[in-house]
Amino acid sequence: MSCKTPILHSNRLSSNDVTRLREILRSGSCEPPDAPHLRDIIFSSTEQLGRYDEHIDALETLLKRRSAERRALKQYVDGCRGVFSPIRRLPPEILCEIFAMVDQGNWHGRSATIGDEMYSLKKVHLLRLSRVCAQWHGLVLNTPALWSRINVTLSHWSRTSYLTRLKGLLTLTIQRSTVSPLHVRAGVDGSPSLLPHQPALEVLAQHSERWHTAVFNIGVPLFDCMSRAKGKLPHLRILRLRTWGNKTSEFDLFEDAPRLIDVAFTGPISLMPKLPWNTLQRFALRTYITGVPEDLGAGLSLMRFCAPGTHFQFSRLDVSRQSVPLNLPAITVAISSLDLNLVVQIDPQRTRDLLGEIIDSLTLPHARSLRFSANPRTPLYWPTANFLSFLSRSACHNLHVLDLEAVISADELFQCLSVLPELSALTLSDCPVGPINHILLTDDVFRRLTWTADAPTCLVPKLALFRCTTRLRFSSDVFVDFVRSRVGTGRLFKVDLCWFPDSEVGHAARTQSEELQRRPELRFSIIRRGRI
């Protein structure tokens, strides 16, 4: 049967017939004059309606068959195309790297439900990839490194009815990782009970010899569940701790970790674990400082434990409730990098005095990188005299990196930069709030940073990296002259320019930036900053 076959139809119906029928229906008459004619239509049309139904059924059957045939052909053609797909030519090593990126994206999150927790432990995202073809199946199941990232949301382990299954999935995933270095992550909201979370932590501790990265967001008593890991951390390199609660015993679980190089701790200083300070290369502290000066001093004094060359970061150091003077102890250490991020919700002069006292307490003769920052809406007010004394006291003539996100005048900036001849990376920022005199990045600053061979006024002669966050209160021509002068020195020069939302880059400036981005000896990026 062809779709072009003439459809059975009736020519008995005309527009006049339809109009007349509507008039009868609206009149409410039970026996209209046309009643015999209407009864004749009812009787004679029954057979014809049946023929319509038969014809429609046949067409629907034909349509379904043709649709199925098309789907089968489409699937076959797609399969033919798949034979020549570029991904089939990727070597197994590249495929495994792609699979690892998929798994890494699932390592950082938290499971919202018990079902999500099971999916995470079972690594369903990898198992789905294994169903694509026999090659992918073999790669997923026979590449231990793909199973080495373990993410446990301990809050779901309190449901005892699921405990056996959860423990089985966790054990199976660890078994599939065979001898690969493990990256373990376990987190829980504050809970007074140890028992629900104990099995998961015990399973992780059984394999502590393979820990490479460990991230724990748990109350300090829960670390007792992993006591068997003490002294069995030969390969641990990266440690991230966020903890709270009351310490019931000595926190020395991580004291014997001979290869530990990178530690970040969030929590009260009183809960700080014992660490192998002589091996650390990076240490980050995000603590809860009270209004007691001793707490601030204790946090800064942790630098004394750091080995020479350590990068030390103190994040969200809240000095808002501190009183002057702080009476901080003098600290002389050989760290190579200091990163201070402060919370300063106080008046400018008090901010300047507090930061000045902190800087006065420090002597860093081997510092190569310094960073000072705060929330842009509650900025730092820079104590220039204290900083210059610090530079002189520390003999920081070899400082290579300075990240200064603070309210500072141009003249004060020039004083600081003039005694840093080896500086190669500089980060500056305008203040997004407050009066216009908080604008640092002006034509005068860029003119002083513009390099010329015979200009004694040029600051930072070895500058190779410049970053700034600005309100765009300078001339684009002056800025471009600065960039071009640095590119002209023959070395690779990198510029990252970010502007605040209350500013806008004009058409001419955009054209100039596009021209700069095309220069091979320059790495230039320009972006708009999001919400402050």
URRAQUI-V226886 format. One record per run of one state. SS is the DSSP state (hx for helix, st for strand, lp for the rest). FROM is the first residue (numbers start at 0). LEN is the number of residues. Records with the same first field share a line. If there is no record, write none. Layout:
SS->FROM-LEN ; FROM-LEN
This chain:
lp->0-14 ; 27-7 ; 83-2 ; 89-2 ; 105-8 ; 122-1 ; 130-3 ; 141-2 ; 147-1 ; 158-1 ; 176-5 ; 187-7 ; 205-2 ; 217-2 ; 229-8 ; 242-19 ; 266-2 ; 271-5 ; 279-2 ; 286-6 ; 305-5 ; 318-12 ; 332-4 ; 343-4 ; 360-1 ; 363-5 ; 374-1 ; 378-1 ; 381-2 ; 394-6 ; 404-1 ; 407-2 ; 418-6 ; 429-6 ; 438-4 ; 449-15 ; 470-5 ; 487-5 ; 499-7 ; 517-4 ; 528-4
hx->14-13 ; 34-49 ; 85-4 ; 91-14 ; 113-9 ; 123-7 ; 133-8 ; 143-4 ; 153-5 ; 159-17 ; 194-11 ; 207-3 ; 219-10 ; 268-3 ; 276-3 ; 292-13 ; 347-13 ; 375-3 ; 383-11 ; 409-9 ; 435-3 ; 442-7 ; 475-12 ; 506-11
st->148-5 ; 181-6 ; 210-7 ; 237-5 ; 261-5 ; 281-5 ; 310-8 ; 330-2 ; 336-7 ; 361-2 ; 368-6 ; 379-2 ; 400-4 ; 405-2 ; 424-5 ; 464-6 ; 492-7 ; 521-7
